[in-house]
Amino acid sequence: MAGIRVFFPNLNGLRFVAALLVVVHHVEQWRAMYHLPDYWSVPAVQAFGNQGVTLFFVLSGFLITYLLLAEKAETGGIDRKKFYVRRILRTWPLYYAVVLAGFFLWPHISWLVYQPHTAGIFEKYPLRLLLYLGFLPNVDRLFFPYFPFVSQTWSIGVEEQFYLFWPLFVGWLRRPLPGLLLFIGLFLLGRETCVLLLNAGPAPLQHAFYLRKLIDLLHLTRLSSMAVGGVGAALLFYRRENVLTPLRTRWVQALTLLLIAGAFAVPAVFGRWADDAFSLLFGVLILNLAQGSTSVVSLRAPGLDFLGRISYSIYMWHNVLIVVALKLVAFLPVDPAGQRHRLLVYLLAVFMTLAVSSLSYLWLEKPFLRLKSAFAPAPRPA
């Protein structure tokens, strides 16, 4: 019996766009760390990394929610055990490869040692290792120094935490769309209540410290971003044409793209609501791309499809390859202050990242992905 399959071709290309935004962000960050001319302070470059991750989160919320809704409709329920196994096969092999390399390999290769940060990773080393092995890198990020080549996994930890409870939540909802909207409202209300309490006046230092950490943790979870993707999935799955029809109009799509470009150019316009504003805009973009033929933008191409498939590897390996590119270009007779140096770094970093990510996908990810079909939900017999 064939399993339930959910696939939106346009969205693979969008995954690559999100990964590319993060790569650009980190190239400039590493240039700044090595005291090379950089665009790290440019607001748009800052937004590339932050909102590239937000795009990943909204995409994940959309796809996972749509899959769960389809399974619930076809089988009468959600097989959580199979869901968890599928997620393990999808994320764990690469995640643990990157974490173990970051803890046990990269710190012992002189080329990859960035002293201001490498020295700090050995502070509370066993505890930090346990946090990463337990998919709590976002907690590590709150309390400990930056961990070179591993810190980007904070978002994977957030995804795993999301996967843990989301099938329970979606399975419990009798009316998914109102339930998802209520979830977003309660999450934002809780987060903003914490902010108000922090800013309300003087408080004991230890209480202020933990309240600030709670606010940071709520920010890092981006649950509202994933729930926005879930709302888009519910709108599409249940064919809410009263909402979908106006969103499909060309002027709404054009306005969405214009607002996204403007928000990247001037991210401060939304202040601390930037992640939420981008989530909403990305949700509209994803909803239109998922509908395919009515989208004013098409990301359907064999090359983009493959780049989207390897985007997880791109995200996980690119930091270490950026540093390798910087070290290699340093051997060439080019002025480090010139644009030719920056161009060579970008070309080499992108080339090596795509090459290594392709091999990582084919040799590390794909063998486990093949096993997922054995745990696919099967529709009820006709």
N, C-alpha and C positions, 0 to 999 in steps of 0.2 A: 504494500500500500504506500503510495507516495505521501511524503510529508508535506506539511504546510510550508510554502515558500513565499517570502516577502522580499521583493527586490525593486529598487528604484534606480535605474541606470544613471540618471543625472546626478545623484547624490554622491557617487564615487568620485566624480570630478571635484565636487565641492569639498570632500575630505582632503583632497590634495591642496586645494586653495588654502584651507585652514592650516595645513602643515607648512606650506610655503610661508605664510605670514609669520609663523613661529620661528622658522629658520632665519628670515630676515632680521627679526627682532634680536635673536641670539648672536648673529654675526656682528651686529653693531655693539651688542653688550660685551662680547669678548674683545672686540677692538678697543673698547673703552678700558677694559680691565688690563689690557696689555699696553695702555697709554699710546695707542695709535689714533690718528684722526678718525672721528666717528660721528654718527648721527644719533647716538644713543639718547641724547637729551631732547631730540625732536619729538613732540607729543604723538605724532602719527606712528613713529617707530615704537614708542612705548605701547601704543594701542594695538599694534600688529600682534604682539605676543599675547597680551591679555585677552584680546577679543578673538584671536585665532583659537584660543582654548575655549572661550565661550561658545564659539561656533561648533566646536567638537561636542560640547555638552548638549547644546540644543539638538544637534543631529542625533546624538545618542538617545536622548529622550524621545525624539520623534520615532526613530526606528524600533527601539525596544518596546515602546508603548503600542505601536501599530502591530508588531509581532504578537504581543500578548493579547491584544484585542482580537486579532484574527484567530489565535489559538482558542481563546475563550468562546468565540462564536462557533468555531468548527467542531470543537470537542466537548463543549459544555463546561470547561474548566481549564485550569492552568497546571500543567505538570511541573511543579517547581524543581523537582529533582533533576529532570532532563534539562530544564532551563539553566540551572546552576552548572551542570556538566558542560553544556554548550559554551557558557561564558568562561569556564575554566580552560577549556580547550582553545578558546579564542585569545585569551589575554595572558594566562599564567606563564607559558613557556618563554615568551619574549620578555615579559616583566622580570622574571627571575634571572634570565640571562644578563639583562642590563644591571640589575641590582648586584648580583654576585661579581660581575666584572668591575663595577664601581667600588665595591668594598675590598676586593681581594686582588685585582689586577692593575687597574689604572693608577692607584697611588704608588705603585712600585716601578712605574715607567717614567724615567726622568723627564722625558719630553712633555708628559701630560701633567706634571706637577705644577700647580699654580699655588705658590707657597702661602699667600695670605689666606687661602681657603683650605688647601690640602692639610695643613697642620691642624686646622680646627675639626676635621672629621674624626679625629681620634679622641675627642672629648665625648665621654659617655658612649664609647664605641659599641660595647655589647648591647646597651639599651637601644641605640640607634639601629643596629642591625635587626634587633627583634621587631622594632616598629616597621621597618621596611619589609621584613619577611612576613609580617602580619597585615600587610596592606594598609598601613597607617602612615604613609609618608607625609600626608598633609598635617598630621600631628607633629611629626619631626620638624616640619617646616616652621611650625609655630614657635618651637622652643629652642631649636639648635641652629648653628651656623649653616650657611649655604654648603651643600654637598656637591662638588663638581661631578658632572656627567650622570648624576642620579636624581638630583632634585626635581627634574622635570616629571618624574614619576608620581608627583603629588596628585596630578589629575587622574592618573590610573587608579590610585587608591580611592579617590572620590568616586570614580565610576564603579569600582567593586563594592563600595558601601551602598551605592545606589542600587546595584543589581541585587543586593542582599534583601532589601525590603520592598522593592518596586513590584515584583510579581505578587507579593502578598497584598499590597495596597490595591493594585489594579484588579486582582481577583476578587477583592472584597467589595469593590464599588458596584453598586446597582445601576447608577447613572454616571458613567465615567466623565462626561464633559463637565457637568456641574461640580462633581467631586474634585476634578483636577483644578478647576478655577478656585474652589474653596481652599485647596491645599496651597496654591500660590498665595492667596490672600493671607492665610494664617502664617505662612512662612515669613512673608514680608512684614506682617504685623509684629511677629516675635522678634525679628531682626531689628526693626526700627524701635521697638520698645526698649531693647538693650541699649541702643544708641542714645535714646532719650535719658535713660537711667544713668548712663555714663556721663552725659553732659549736664545733668540736672543740678549738680553742685558738688561740693567737697564730699569725699567718701574715704573710708580707710584705704590706705595705699594697696594693701593686699587684695581688697575687694575690687578696686579699680583695675588692678592688674588682671585678675581672672575674668572680669567682665569684658575687658578689652580683648583678651584671648578668645573668649566666647564669640564676640562679634567677628573677629578675624576668622574663626573656624566656620561660622555661618557663611561668611563671605567666600571662603574657599570651597565649601561644599557645592555651591552653585545649584542647589536643589531647585531653586525657582527657575533657573535656565533650563534644566532638564524637564521640569514640569511644563514649561512653555512649549517645548518640543512635543510633550505628551498631548497638550491641548490641540496642537496642529494635527497630530495623528488621529485624535478622536474626531475632529472636524472632517478630515478626509475619509476616515473609515465609515463614519455614519452618514456621509454625503450631506452635510449641512449646507445645502446650496444657498441658503439665505446669507451665509457668510462667505462661502467659497466664490460665488459669482462676482460680487464686487471686488474681491481680492484678486480675481483673475483679470480684471480689466487692465489694459495696457498702461493707463495713466497711474493706477495704483502701483503696478510693478515698477514703472519708471521712477515714481516718487520714492519707493522703497530703496531702490538702488542709489538714488541721489542722496537720500538721508544717510544711508550707510557710508557713502563716500564722504559726506560732510562730517559725520560723526568721527570718522577716522582722522580727518583733517583737523578738527577742533574737538577732541574728546572731552575737554574740560566743560563743554557746554552742558553736559548732563551731570557733572559733579560726581557724587558718590552713587548716583543712580545709573552710571554708565553701563555697567554689566546688564542691568535690567532693560535699559533702552535698547542695547545691542541685541539682547535675547529676543525681544519682541520683533525687531526688524529682521533678524535672522530667521525667526519663526515664519514670517510672511514669505521670505525668500525661499526657504525650504519647502513650504507648502506649494508654492508655484512650480518650483523645479520638480517636485514629486509628481505633479500632474502632467508634466511632459509637454504635450502638444500645445498647450496654451501659454507656456512660459516664453517670455521675450528673450530669455537667455538660455542657451543650450550648452551643456557640458558633456554631451554624449559623443564620445570619440574613443576609439580603441586605446590610444595612448593615454588619455586622461583616465580611462577606466582602470588601466593597470596602475597608474600612479596613485589613484585612489586606493587600490588594493594594498599598496605598499606604504600607505600613509602612516600606519601605526609604527612600522619600522623606521620611517623617516623621522617621526617625532621622537622615538626612543634613542636613536643612534646619532642624530645630527650634531649634538654638542661636542662630542669627542672628535668628530671629523672636522668641525670648524677649527678646533685648536690644531689639529694635524695640518690643515691647510695653511693656517697662519705660520706654523713652523717651517713648512716647505717653501712658502713664498719668501720667507726671510732669507733663504739661500740665493734668491735670484737678484740680479743687479737692477732693482727697481727702487725708486724713492718711496719709503714707507709713508711719506706725507702726501703722495700723489694719488690721483684717481686710478692710475694704472694698477697700483698695488691693491686697491680695494676691488677692482674688477677681477684681478687674478684670484684673489681670495674667494670671492663669490663663485667664480667659475669652478675653481678646484673644490671648494666645499660642497657645492651642489652636485658636481659630478661624482665625487666620492660618496656622498650621502645616498644618491640614487643607486650607485653600483652596490654598495654594501647593503642597502635596504632591499634591493632586488634579491640578493643572495640570501639575506635573512628571511625574506618572505618565502622563497622557494625551498630553503633547507630547514628553517626552524619553524615558521608558522604553518606552511601549507600541509606538512605531514599530519599535524594535529587538526587542521581544519577539515581534512578528509574524514576524520573520525566523527565530526559533528553530525553527519547525516544519520548515523545510527541512533542519535538521541533527538531527532526532529519530532515534533508533535505530529501525530497522524489524525486526519479527520475521521469523524464518525462514519461507519458504514452507511451507504445510502439505503 
